């Protein structure tokens, strides 16, 4: 009978070790699932960030084009301003000397 008790104890210990390993395996699976959820959330965040950066890049390109157009317009206005100043000074000088 003592051999049966020892065998039952050994079996119980073995089953306890198997149960502990299964618990650890379950915890590992839960940790992996949480990690996958975090990775999915990060990938979605990264995708959204890239989309926002692309939109900002498009806006920046439009602003750059507008600034270039404005620079050319200002250059023309600047030249016309100086032409008007020279014409006014010339008219005043012609009135004074005549």
Backbone as XML, in Angstrom:
<?xml version="1.0"?>
<chain id="A" units="angstrom">
  <residue number="1" name="UNK">
    <atom name="N" x="0.803" y="-1.191" z="0.000"/>
    <atom name="CA" x="0.000" y="0.000" z="0.000"/>
    <atom name="C" x="0.846" y="1.254" z="0.000"/>
  </residue>
  <residue number="2" name="UNK">
    <atom name="N" x="1.966" y="1.252" z="0.615"/>
    <atom name="CA" x="2.806" y="2.430" z="0.634"/>
    <atom name="C" x="3.341" y="2.749" z="-0.749"/>
  </residue>
  <residue number="3" name="UNK">
    <atom name="N" x="3.551" y="1.730" z="-1.576"/>
    <atom name="CA" x="3.985" y="1.993" z="-2.950"/>
    <atom name="C" x="2.872" y="2.659" z="-3.743"/>
  </residue>
  <residue number="4" name="UNK">
    <atom name="N" x="1.631" y="2.310" z="-3.449"/>
    <atom name="CA" x="0.506" y="2.963" z="-4.111"/>
    <atom name="C" x="0.397" y="4.414" z="-3.676"/>
  </residue>
  <residue number="5" name="UNK">
    <atom name="N" x="0.673" y="4.690" z="-2.409"/>
    <atom name="CA" x="0.620" y="6.068" z="-1.887"/>
    <atom name="C" x="1.740" y="6.887" z="-2.530"/>
  </residue>
  <residue number="6" name="UNK">
    <atom name="N" x="2.948" y="6.268" z="-2.603"/>
    <atom name="CA" x="4.067" y="6.973" z="-3.229"/>
    <atom name="C" x="3.781" y="7.235" z="-4.699"/>
  </residue>
  <residue number="7" name="UNK">
    <atom name="N" x="3.196" y="6.293" z="-5.360"/>
    <atom name="CA" x="2.873" y="6.452" z="-6.769"/>
    <atom name="C" x="1.815" y="7.544" z="-6.950"/>
  </residue>
  <residue number="8" name="UNK">
    <atom name="N" x="0.842" y="7.593" z="-6.040"/>
    <atom name="CA" x="-0.197" y="8.624" z="-6.105"/>
    <atom name="C" x="0.417" y="9.993" z="-5.844"/>
  </residue>
  <residue number="9" name="UNK">
    <atom name="N" x="1.340" y="10.066" z="-4.874"/>
    <atom name="CA" x="2.023" y="11.337" z="-4.589"/>
    <atom name="C" x="2.854" y="11.789" z="-5.784"/>
  </residue>
  <residue number="10" name="UNK">
    <atom name="N" x="3.571" y="10.856" z="-6.383"/>
    <atom name="CA" x="4.390" y="11.184" z="-7.557"/>
    <atom name="C" x="3.500" y="11.655" z="-8.701"/>
  </residue>
  <residue number="11" name="UNK">
    <atom name="N" x="2.385" y="10.987" z="-8.876"/>
    <atom name="CA" x="1.454" y="11.382" z="-9.933"/>
    <atom name="C" x="0.879" y="12.763" z="-9.659"/>
  </residue>
  <residue number="12" name="UNK">
    <atom name="N" x="0.530" y="13.007" z="-8.382"/>
    <atom name="CA" x="-0.007" y="14.327" z="-8.013"/>
    <atom name="C" x="1.028" y="15.424" z="-8.228"/>
  </residue>
  <residue number="13" name="UNK">
    <atom name="N" x="2.288" y="15.146" z="-7.851"/>
    <atom name="CA" x="3.350" y="16.139" z="-8.056"/>
    <atom name="C" x="3.553" y="16.397" z="-9.546"/>
  </residue>
  <residue number="14" name="UNK">
    <atom name="N" x="3.532" y="15.345" z="-10.304"/>
    <atom name="CA" x="3.711" y="15.491" z="-11.751"/>
    <atom name="C" x="2.560" y="16.306" z="-12.351"/>
  </residue>
  <residue number="15" name="UNK">
    <atom name="N" x="1.348" y="16.012" z="-11.920"/>
    <atom name="CA" x="0.192" y="16.766" z="-12.403"/>
    <atom name="C" x="0.260" y="18.230" z="-11.961"/>
  </residue>
  <residue number="16" name="UNK">
    <atom name="N" x="0.752" y="18.461" z="-10.751"/>
    <atom name="CA" x="0.925" y="19.841" z="-10.274"/>
    <atom name="C" x="1.930" y="20.594" z="-11.143"/>
  </residue>
  <residue number="17" name="UNK">
    <atom name="N" x="3.047" y="19.937" z="-11.499"/>
    <atom name="CA" x="4.047" y="20.577" z="-12.364"/>
    <atom name="C" x="3.454" y="20.863" z="-13.751"/>
  </residue>
  <residue number="18" name="UNK">
    <atom name="N" x="2.695" y="19.917" z="-14.260"/>
    <atom name="CA" x="2.059" y="20.125" z="-15.571"/>
    <atom name="C" x="1.075" y="21.283" z="-15.487"/>
  </residue>
  <residue number="19" name="UNK">
    <atom name="N" x="0.332" y="21.346" z="-14.393"/>
    <atom name="CA" x="-0.635" y="22.435" z="-14.215"/>
    <atom name="C" x="0.075" y="23.792" z="-14.127"/>
  </residue>
  <residue number="20" name="UNK">
    <atom name="N" x="1.196" y="23.836" z="-13.410"/>
    <atom name="CA" x="1.971" y="25.083" z="-13.311"/>
    <atom name="C" x="2.487" y="25.510" z="-14.692"/>
  </residue>
  <residue number="21" name="UNK">
    <atom name="N" x="2.957" y="24.547" z="-15.444"/>
    <atom name="CA" x="3.455" y="24.858" z="-16.788"/>
    <atom name="C" x="2.327" y="25.353" z="-17.687"/>
  </residue>
  <residue number="22" name="UNK">
    <atom name="N" x="1.151" y="24.741" z="-17.570"/>
    <atom name="CA" x="0.006" y="25.204" z="-18.349"/>
    <atom name="C" x="-0.409" y="26.617" z="-17.937"/>
  </residue>
  <residue number="23" name="UNK">
    <atom name="N" x="-0.342" y="26.908" z="-16.633"/>
    <atom name="CA" x="-0.662" y="28.268" z="-16.168"/>
    <atom name="C" x="0.329" y="29.278" z="-16.748"/>
  </residue>
  <residue number="24" name="UNK">
    <atom name="N" x="1.610" y="28.909" z="-16.709"/>
    <atom name="CA" x="2.624" y="29.805" z="-17.282"/>
    <atom name="C" x="2.403" y="29.980" z="-18.781"/>
  </residue>
  <residue number="25" name="UNK">
    <atom name="N" x="2.045" y="28.908" z="-19.458"/>
    <atom name="CA" x="1.777" y="28.975" z="-20.889"/>
    <atom name="C" x="0.580" y="29.880" z="-21.161"/>
  </residue>
  <residue number="26" name="UNK">
    <atom name="N" x="-0.451" y="29.775" z="-20.340"/>
    <atom name="CA" x="-1.625" y="30.648" z="-20.464"/>
    <atom name="C" x="-1.255" y="32.107" z="-20.255"/>
  </residue>
  <residue number="27" name="UNK">
    <atom name="N" x="-0.430" y="32.382" z="-19.249"/>
    <atom name="CA" x="0.024" y="33.756" z="-18.996"/>
    <atom name="C" x="0.832" y="34.288" z="-20.178"/>
  </residue>
  <residue number="28" name="UNK">
    <atom name="N" x="1.661" y="33.420" z="-20.745"/>
    <atom name="CA" x="2.462" y="33.825" z="-21.905"/>
    <atom name="C" x="1.562" y="34.143" z="-23.094"/>
  </residue>
  <residue number="29" name="UNK">
    <atom name="N" x="0.525" y="33.350" z="-23.298"/>
    <atom name="CA" x="-0.403" y="33.609" z="-24.401"/>
    <atom name="C" x="-1.143" y="34.928" z="-24.198"/>
  </residue>
  <residue number="30" name="UNK">
    <atom name="N" x="-1.521" y="35.215" z="-22.961"/>
    <atom name="CA" x="-2.192" y="36.488" z="-22.664"/>
    <atom name="C" x="-1.229" y="37.651" z="-22.929"/>
  </residue>
  <residue number="31" name="UNK">
    <atom name="N" x="0.027" y="37.490" z="-22.513"/>
    <atom name="CA" x="1.024" y="38.544" z="-22.747"/>
    <atom name="C" x="1.236" y="38.760" z="-24.244"/>
  </residue>
  <residue number="32" name="UNK">
    <atom name="N" x="1.271" y="37.695" z="-25.009"/>
    <atom name="CA" x="1.442" y="37.813" z="-26.467"/>
    <atom name="C" x="0.238" y="38.521" z="-27.081"/>
  </residue>
  <residue number="33" name="UNK">
    <atom name="N" x="-0.958" y="38.179" z="-26.627"/>
    <atom name="CA" x="-2.161" y="38.832" z="-27.149"/>
    <atom name="C" x="-2.154" y="40.321" z="-26.837"/>
  </residue>
  <residue number="34" name="UNK">
    <atom name="N" x="-1.750" y="40.682" z="-25.628"/>
    <atom name="CA" x="-1.658" y="42.114" z="-25.266"/>
    <atom name="C" x="-0.626" y="42.824" z="-26.133"/>
  </residue>
  <residue number="35" name="UNK">
    <atom name="N" x="0.510" y="42.156" z="-26.354"/>
    <atom name="CA" x="1.550" y="42.745" z="-27.190"/>
    <atom name="C" x="1.039" y="42.965" z="-28.612"/>
  </residue>
  <residue number="36" name="UNK">
    <atom name="N" x="0.304" y="41.983" z="-29.142"/>
    <atom name="CA" x="-0.246" y="42.125" z="-30.491"/>
    <atom name="C" x="-1.227" y="43.295" z="-30.558"/>
  </residue>
  <residue number="37" name="UNK">
    <atom name="N" x="-2.044" y="43.461" z="-29.512"/>
    <atom name="CA" x="-2.972" y="44.598" z="-29.477"/>
    <atom name="C" x="-2.212" y="45.917" z="-29.479"/>
  </residue>
  <residue number="38" name="UNK">
    <atom name="N" x="-1.133" y="45.965" z="-28.699"/>
    <atom name="CA" x="-0.317" y="47.191" z="-28.663"/>
    <atom name="C" x="0.324" y="47.456" z="-30.022"/>
  </residue>
  <residue number="39" name="UNK">
    <atom name="N" x="0.789" y="46.396" z="-30.675"/>
    <atom name="CA" x="1.406" y="46.565" z="-31.991"/>
    <atom name="C" x="0.373" y="47.038" z="-33.011"/>
  </residue>
  <residue number="40" name="UNK">
    <atom name="N" x="-0.835" y="46.492" z="-32.938"/>
    <atom name="CA" x="-1.896" y="46.936" z="-33.851"/>
    <atom name="C" x="-2.204" y="48.409" z="-33.634"/>
  </residue>
  <residue number="41" name="UNK">
    <atom name="N" x="-2.304" y="48.810" z="-32.362"/>
    <atom name="CA" x="-2.574" y="50.216" z="-32.051"/>
    <atom name="C" x="-1.430" y="51.095" z="-32.545"/>
  </residue>
  <residue number="42" name="UNK">
    <atom name="N" x="-0.189" y="50.649" z="-32.355"/>
    <atom name="CA" x="0.962" y="51.424" z="-32.816"/>
    <atom name="C" x="0.969" y="51.535" z="-34.339"/>
  </residue>
  <residue number="43" name="UNK">
    <atom name="N" x="0.670" y="50.437" z="-35.025"/>
    <atom name="CA" x="0.649" y="50.480" z="-36.490"/>
    <atom name="C" x="-0.430" y="51.431" z="-36.993"/>
  </residue>
  <residue number="44" name="UNK">
    <atom name="N" x="-1.586" y="51.439" z="-36.337"/>
    <atom name="CA" x="-2.638" y="52.364" z="-36.728"/>
    <atom name="C" x="-2.202" y="53.813" z="-36.480"/>
  </residue>
  <residue number="45" name="UNK">
    <atom name="N" x="-1.563" y="54.045" z="-35.340"/>
    <atom name="CA" x="-1.045" y="55.380" z="-35.026"/>
    <atom name="C" x="-0.015" y="55.815" z="-36.069"/>
  </residue>
  <residue number="46" name="UNK">
    <atom name="N" x="0.874" y="54.894" z="-36.423"/>
    <atom name="CA" x="1.928" y="55.195" z="-37.405"/>
    <atom name="C" x="1.316" y="55.508" z="-38.770"/>
  </residue>
  <residue number="47" name="UNK">
    <atom name="N" x="0.329" y="54.735" z="-39.165"/>
    <atom name="CA" x="-0.338" y="54.971" z="-40.444"/>
    <atom name="C" x="-1.016" y="56.333" z="-40.452"/>
  </residue>
  <residue number="48" name="UNK">
    <atom name="N" x="-1.719" y="56.646" z="-39.369"/>
    <atom name="CA" x="-2.371" y="57.955" z="-39.267"/>
    <atom name="C" x="-1.353" y="59.089" z="-39.294"/>
  </residue>
  <residue number="49" name="UNK">
    <atom name="N" x="-0.225" y="58.884" z="-38.630"/>
    <atom name="CA" x="0.825" y="59.908" z="-38.620"/>
    <atom name="C" x="1.374" y="60.142" z="-40.017"/>
  </residue>
  <residue number="50" name="UNK">
    <atom name="N" x="1.595" y="59.066" z="-40.765"/>
    <atom name="CA" x="2.099" y="59.213" z="-42.135"/>
    <atom name="C" x="1.087" y="59.935" z="-43.012"/>
  </residue>
  <residue number="51" name="UNK">
    <atom name="N" x="-0.185" y="59.615" z="-42.822"/>
    <atom name="CA" x="-1.215" y="60.301" z="-43.602"/>
    <atom name="C" x="-1.240" y="61.788" z="-43.278"/>
  </residue>
  <residue number="52" name="UNK">
    <atom name="N" x="-1.121" y="62.127" z="-42.000"/>
    <atom name="CA" x="-1.098" y="63.537" z="-41.607"/>
    <atom name="C" x="0.137" y="64.238" z="-42.179"/>
  </residue>
  <residue number="53" name="UNK">
    <atom name="N" x="1.290" y="63.557" z="-42.128"/>
    <atom name="CA" x="2.502" y="64.167" z="-42.673"/>
    <atom name="C" x="2.373" y="64.388" z="-44.172"/>
  </residue>
  <residue number="54" name="UNK">
    <atom name="N" x="1.743" y="63.448" z="-44.878"/>
    <atom name="CA" x="1.548" y="63.617" z="-46.314"/>
    <atom name="C" x="0.624" y="64.798" z="-46.603"/>
  </residue>
  <residue number="55" name="UNK">
    <atom name="N" x="-0.424" y="64.956" z="-45.794"/>
    <atom name="CA" x="-1.322" y="66.100" z="-45.974"/>
    <atom name="C" x="-0.575" y="67.407" z="-45.722"/>
  </residue>
  <residue number="56" name="UNK">
    <atom name="N" x="0.239" y="67.432" z="-44.654"/>
    <atom name="CA" x="1.028" y="68.634" z="-44.370"/>
    <atom name="C" x="2.015" y="68.920" z="-45.491"/>
  </residue>
  <residue number="57" name="UNK">
    <atom name="N" x="2.576" y="67.878" z="-46.066"/>
    <atom name="CA" x="3.513" y="68.057" z="-47.171"/>
    <atom name="C" x="2.798" y="68.660" z="-48.379"/>
  </residue>
  <residue number="58" name="UNK">
    <atom name="N" x="1.586" y="68.189" z="-48.663"/>
    <atom name="CA" x="0.820" y="68.753" z="-49.775"/>
    <atom name="C" x="0.488" y="70.226" z="-49.508"/>
  </residue>
  <residue number="59" name="UNK">
    <atom name="N" x="0.087" y="70.528" z="-48.275"/>
    <atom name="CA" x="-0.204" y="71.925" z="-47.923"/>
    <atom name="C" x="1.044" y="72.780" z="-48.061"/>
  </residue>
  <residue number="60" name="UNK">
    <atom name="N" x="2.178" y="72.241" z="-47.625"/>
    <atom name="CA" x="3.434" y="72.989" z="-47.719"/>
    <atom name="C" x="3.802" y="73.243" z="-49.178"/>
  </residue>
  <residue number="61" name="UNK">
    <atom name="N" x="3.565" y="72.270" z="-50.040"/>
    <atom name="CA" x="3.828" y="72.461" z="-51.474"/>
    <atom name="C" x="2.950" y="73.573" z="-52.042"/>
  </residue>
  <residue number="62" name="UNK">
    <atom name="N" x="1.668" y="73.586" z="-51.645"/>
    <atom name="CA" x="0.767" y="74.643" z="-52.118"/>
    <atom name="C" x="1.219" y="76.007" z="-51.605"/>
  </residue>
  <residue number="63" name="UNK">
    <atom name="N" x="1.615" y="76.066" z="-50.349"/>
    <atom name="CA" x="2.094" y="77.330" z="-49.774"/>
    <atom name="C" x="3.356" y="77.790" z="-50.493"/>
  </residue>
  <residue number="64" name="UNK">
    <atom name="N" x="4.241" y="76.861" z="-50.798"/>
    <atom name="CA" x="5.470" y="77.192" z="-51.508"/>
    <atom name="C" x="5.159" y="77.784" z="-52.886"/>
  </residue>
  <residue number="65" name="UNK">
    <atom name="N" x="4.203" y="77.200" z="-53.588"/>
    <atom name="CA" x="3.806" y="77.727" z="-54.896"/>
    <atom name="C" x="3.218" y="79.128" z="-54.753"/>
  </residue>
  <residue number="66" name="UNK">
    <atom name="N" x="2.371" y="79.314" z="-53.737"/>
    <atom name="CA" x="1.749" y="80.622" z="-53.512"/>
    <atom name="C" x="2.803" y="81.664" z="-53.164"/>
  </residue>
  <residue number="67" name="UNK">
    <atom name="N" x="3.764" y="81.314" z="-52.353"/>
    <atom name="CA" x="4.833" y="82.247" z="-51.987"/>
    <atom name="C" x="5.639" y="82.628" z="-53.219"/>
  </residue>
  <residue number="68" name="UNK">
    <atom name="N" x="5.910" y="81.663" z="-54.086"/>
    <atom name="CA" x="6.642" y="81.966" z="-55.324"/>
    <atom name="C" x="5.859" y="82.941" z="-56.197"/>
  </residue>
  <residue number="69" name="UNK">
    <atom name="N" x="4.555" y="82.697" z="-56.328"/>
    <atom name="CA" x="3.714" y="83.617" z="-57.112"/>
    <atom name="C" x="3.710" y="85.008" z="-56.485"/>
  </residue>
  <residue number="70" name="UNK">
    <atom name="N" x="3.587" y="85.058" z="-55.169"/>
    <atom name="CA" x="3.575" y="86.351" z="-54.471"/>
    <atom name="C" x="4.913" y="87.071" z="-54.624"/>
  </residue>
  <residue number="71" name="UNK">
    <atom name="N" x="6.002" y="86.343" z="-54.607"/>
    <atom name="CA" x="7.324" y="86.964" z="-54.758"/>
    <atom name="C" x="7.447" y="87.604" z="-56.144"/>
  </residue>
  <residue number="72" name="UNK">
    <atom name="N" x="6.962" y="86.918" z="-57.170"/>
    <atom name="CA" x="7.015" y="87.507" z="-58.509"/>
    <atom name="C" x="6.125" y="88.757" z="-58.598"/>
  </residue>
  <residue number="73" name="UNK">
    <atom name="N" x="4.945" y="88.688" z="-57.987"/>
    <atom name="CA" x="4.034" y="89.835" z="-57.999"/>
    <atom name="C" x="4.660" y="91.029" z="-57.284"/>
  </residue>
  <residue number="74" name="UNK">
    <atom name="N" x="5.265" y="90.778" z="-56.141"/>
    <atom name="CA" x="5.912" y="91.858" z="-55.381"/>
    <atom name="C" x="7.075" y="92.438" z="-56.171"/>
  </residue>
  <residue number="75" name="UNK">
    <atom name="N" x="7.814" y="91.610" z="-56.889"/>
    <atom name="CA" x="8.931" y="92.110" z="-57.691"/>
    <atom name="C" x="8.416" y="93.052" z="-58.776"/>
  </residue>
  <residue number="76" name="UNK">
    <atom name="N" x="7.304" y="92.695" z="-59.423"/>
    <atom name="CA" x="6.724" y="93.564" z="-60.454"/>
    <atom name="C" x="6.242" y="94.871" z="-59.833"/>
  </residue>
  <residue number="77" name="UNK">
    <atom name="N" x="5.551" y="94.772" z="-58.700"/>
    <atom name="CA" x="5.058" y="95.981" z="-58.017"/>
    <atom name="C" x="6.223" y="96.868" z="-57.601"/>
  </residue>
  <residue number="78" name="UNK">
    <atom name="N" x="7.294" y="96.265" z="-57.120"/>
    <atom name="CA" x="8.478" y="97.016" z="-56.710"/>
    <atom name="C" x="9.070" y="97.776" z="-57.902"/>
  </residue>
  <residue number="79" name="UNK">
    <atom name="N" x="9.185" y="97.108" z="-59.043"/>
    <atom name="CA" x="9.719" y="97.766" z="-60.247"/>
    <atom name="C" x="8.806" y="98.907" z="-60.693"/>
  </residue>
  <residue number="80" name="UNK">
    <atom name="N" x="7.481" y="98.668" z="-60.677"/>
    <atom name="CA" x="6.539" y="99.725" z="-61.054"/>
    <atom name="C" x="6.616" y="100.910" z="-60.093"/>
  </residue>
  <residue number="81" name="UNK">
    <atom name="N" x="6.799" y="100.625" z="-58.800"/>
    <atom name="CA" x="6.938" y="101.695" z="-57.811"/>
    <atom name="C" x="8.145" y="102.570" z="-58.124"/>
  </residue>
  <residue number="82" name="UNK">
    <atom name="N" x="9.278" y="101.932" z="-58.410"/>
    <atom name="CA" x="10.473" y="102.713" z="-58.693"/>
    <atom name="C" x="10.339" y="103.467" z="-60.021"/>
  </residue>
  <residue number="83" name="UNK">
    <atom name="N" x="9.664" y="102.888" z="-60.988"/>
    <atom name="CA" x="9.426" y="103.596" z="-62.248"/>
    <atom name="C" x="8.579" y="104.837" z="-61.986"/>
  </residue>
  <residue number="84" name="UNK">
    <atom name="N" x="7.553" y="104.695" z="-61.145"/>
    <atom name="CA" x="6.692" y="105.831" z="-60.816"/>
    <atom name="C" x="7.482" y="106.898" z="-60.067"/>
  </residue>
  <residue number="85" name="UNK">
    <atom name="N" x="8.346" y="106.502" z="-59.145"/>
    <atom name="CA" x="9.169" y="107.464" z="-58.399"/>
    <atom name="C" x="10.094" y="108.209" z="-59.353"/>
  </residue>
  <residue number="86" name="UNK">
    <atom name="N" x="10.761" y="107.491" z="-60.251"/>
    <atom name="CA" x="11.678" y="108.125" z="-61.204"/>
    <atom name="C" x="10.905" y="109.073" z="-62.124"/>
  </residue>
  <residue number="87" name="UNK">
    <atom name="N" x="9.716" y="108.646" z="-62.578"/>
    <atom name="CA" x="8.903" y="109.510" z="-63.446"/>
    <atom name="C" x="8.479" y="110.769" z="-62.693"/>
  </residue>
  <residue number="88" name="UNK">
    <atom name="N" x="8.090" y="110.621" z="-61.419"/>
    <atom name="CA" x="7.677" y="111.783" z="-60.629"/>
    <atom name="C" x="8.849" y="112.729" z="-60.416"/>
  </residue>
  <residue number="89" name="UNK">
    <atom name="N" x="10.004" y="112.184" z="-60.086"/>
    <atom name="CA" x="11.192" y="113.024" z="-59.887"/>
    <atom name="C" x="11.570" y="113.696" z="-61.194"/>
  </residue>
  <residue number="90" name="UNK">
    <atom name="N" x="11.473" y="112.969" z="-62.288"/>
    <atom name="CA" x="11.768" y="113.569" z="-63.599"/>
    <atom name="C" x="10.794" y="114.679" z="-63.932"/>
  </residue>
  <residue number="91" name="UNK">
    <atom name="N" x="9.517" y="114.503" z="-63.637"/>
    <atom name="CA" x="8.518" y="115.537" z="-63.907"/>
    <atom name="C" x="8.771" y="116.761" z="-63.044"/>
  </residue>
  <residue number="92" name="UNK">
    <atom name="N" x="9.103" y="116.548" z="-61.780"/>
    <atom name="CA" x="9.395" y="117.674" z="-60.883"/>
    <atom name="C" x="10.640" y="118.409" z="-61.375"/>
  </residue>
  <residue number="93" name="UNK">
    <atom name="N" x="11.669" y="117.677" z="-61.776"/>
    <atom name="CA" x="12.917" y="118.305" z="-62.249"/>
    <atom name="C" x="12.637" y="119.086" z="-63.543"/>
  </residue>
  <residue number="94" name="UNK">
    <atom name="N" x="11.789" y="118.532" z="-64.402"/>
    <atom name="CA" x="11.472" y="119.233" z="-65.663"/>
    <atom name="C" x="10.710" y="120.520" z="-65.368"/>
  </residue>
  <residue number="95" name="UNK">
    <atom name="N" x="9.838" y="120.520" z="-64.376"/>
    <atom name="CA" x="9.083" y="121.731" z="-64.003"/>
    <atom name="C" x="10.014" y="122.787" z="-63.403"/>
  </residue>
  <residue number="96" name="UNK">
    <atom name="N" x="10.960" y="122.320" z="-62.605"/>
    <atom name="CA" x="11.876" y="123.269" z="-61.960"/>
    <atom name="C" x="12.795" y="123.919" z="-63.007"/>
  </residue>
  <residue number="97" name="UNK">
    <atom name="N" x="13.331" y="123.183" z="-63.943"/>
    <atom name="CA" x="14.282" y="123.719" z="-64.894"/>
    <atom name="C" x="13.606" y="124.410" z="-66.064"/>
  </residue>
  <residue number="98" name="UNK">
    <atom name="N" x="12.388" y="124.270" z="-66.208"/>
    <atom name="CA" x="11.724" y="124.945" z="-67.333"/>
    <atom name="C" x="11.124" y="126.194" z="-66.900"/>
  </residue>
</chain>
